[in-house]
Amino acid sequence: MRFNKILRNTLLVILACFALSACATKKVSTQMQGDVYTGTDTVEYLASGVPDRVFFATNESVLTTASRETLRKQASWLRKNSKITIVLEGHADERGTREYNLALGERRANAAKDYLMTYGISSDRISVLSYGKERPVDSGSNPLAWSKNRRSVTVKAN
Amino acid sequence: MKKKILLFILLIVPFHSHALIEVDITRGNLNPLPVAVSPLSIDEKTKKKFNEILNKKDIGAEISSIVERNLKTSGLFNPLDNKAFLQKPDIANLKPRFEDWKLIKAQALITGKVSYENEKLRVEFRLWDILAGREMMALAFTTVPTNWRRVGHIITDKVYERLTGEKGYFDTRIIYVAEDGPKTSRIKKLAIMDQDGSNNKFLTLGNELVLTPRFNPTSQMVTYLSYFRNLPRVYLLDIETGTQEVVGDFPGMTFAPRFSPDGKKIIMSFAKDGNSDIYTMDLENRVVDRITNHPSIDTSPSYSPDGKYICFNSDRSGYQQIYIMDSSGKNVKRISFGNGLYGTPVWSPRGDLIAFTKLHKGKFYIGVMRTDGSGERLLTENFYQEAPSWSPNGRVLIFYRETKTDDQGKGFSAKLWSIDLTGYNERQVLTPTDASDPSWSSLLSN
């Protein structure tokens, strides 16, 4: 009896493990496209429906389709709130040298800035600040964590 | 502030060209030279005096143990256990019984004597060749008592130089970034310590993020990046007086600073509109020169020791690679062609090599290559490590290493490590807190 119970519990645990790991892998694949983060875990909102950040592929500063959509939402919110000024904070993941990452963060934030400007936001309202790899949002050492950290975050400055 | 050490030579024994002891430092040293460091002899009265001043029971033994630790850390020497020593320190210093030292397999012997003269610490020491049975060197130093640690480092430098034929690197300091707090919001402070980790001192309070401090090779000035008022800019700090100032008046982020070999210029990156280029500023006349002008990222510049060339990091080929150019910015030439990405090139003070960080297949390496890119050698591999800095004699590299965190994002740490140019003798350099971005000073005395 007792042995059976142990066996059953063990089986249950093993099954649970399988289920969990399946979930975990599924979660990863739905949160990343290529190696660009597409999830919403770390995203905050400047206003209802206006996400504050865009994500990048490794070593890249090219805006994805999703990033451009997010930035268009930010532009339209900024046009409606013409007194608001912003800081674009550019970040890199931990898998690069510190100095190169500072430059890369600056390049990413400027990619976002350029896009906002093409949608009518004056450069006077935008400043850029690169943190390189100094301020990750996720302290993990895995591809999903790194994808969340490769980002440009739009922060209200006033 | 700066306490000069007076150095005078007691006796110079003519150097014989057929000296028996020679340490070859060009190869990894698998058979470190057995050396006996006899405690510096000291009489009871002097012991008491220094115990009053420095709160050290036996300053002679303390100085000797610094020499011993330094020699051991170099990887080239094997200091023998002093419990096995048969001769008393005072007698050994007068005239060692070479047979006794041969018996414990010592090939070199260091002896000496500490005295207190005119409120100063006076140390004499001798280096003996056991096999040849003769004195190789004898020197004496006088300094303020609080400088006692430096005496130990200078003795090591002299011994190292006499036995290897190259300058030492022990009377030096390391400036670095001390780190604390969670990975997502690290507190960073500038810190400075002796090469062996003692006399650690924090130079900033941690109110703003600071990165990449580098020594001026000719003075006690430091250049670094500070996020003071959220404006990342290159700063200049005088570590004697504590005064600091922004370098130049740039309308954007300046970063990756280093001094020119003569200490008169700062070379750095300036980022504007998504593009980073390399600039210099003359510290005397404040003239700013643009060195590169390319739509790619150009950063991590480092001068050759003669000041004629600059190596730097650029992604103009699509990915991070190492380039060299004339100091004017002309004749840009890519030199890294191996697999993977290359960053943080630093020119050796000897001029012949460039140290770098390499990322390949998810691993980070510290390596060296010749200045034309040939002869690449990877010295160490790890999950994450970068930013090598050369010892002033170009024989040792110090860098930092970060650990992988676990599934919960816990277990992060950053530590300083050193490794010989040969790829041997990898060691952690102990720091009171986590640490990164080390920079090695020049020799403080010569």
Interface residues (C-beta under 8 A of the other chain):
Chain A: N59 S61 E94 R95 G96 T97 R98 E99 Y100 L102 A103 L104 E106 R107 A109 N110 A111 D114 V128 L129 S130 E134 R135 P136 V137 D138 S139 G140 S141 N142 A145
Chain B: P182 K183 T184 S185 R186 L209 L211 T212 L225 N230 P232 G252 M253 F255 A256 S269 A271 D273 G274 N275 S276 I297 T299 S300 N313 D315 Y319 Q320 G343 T344 T357 L359 G362 F383 Y384 E386 A387 E402 K404 T405 D407 G409 K410 F412 S436 D437
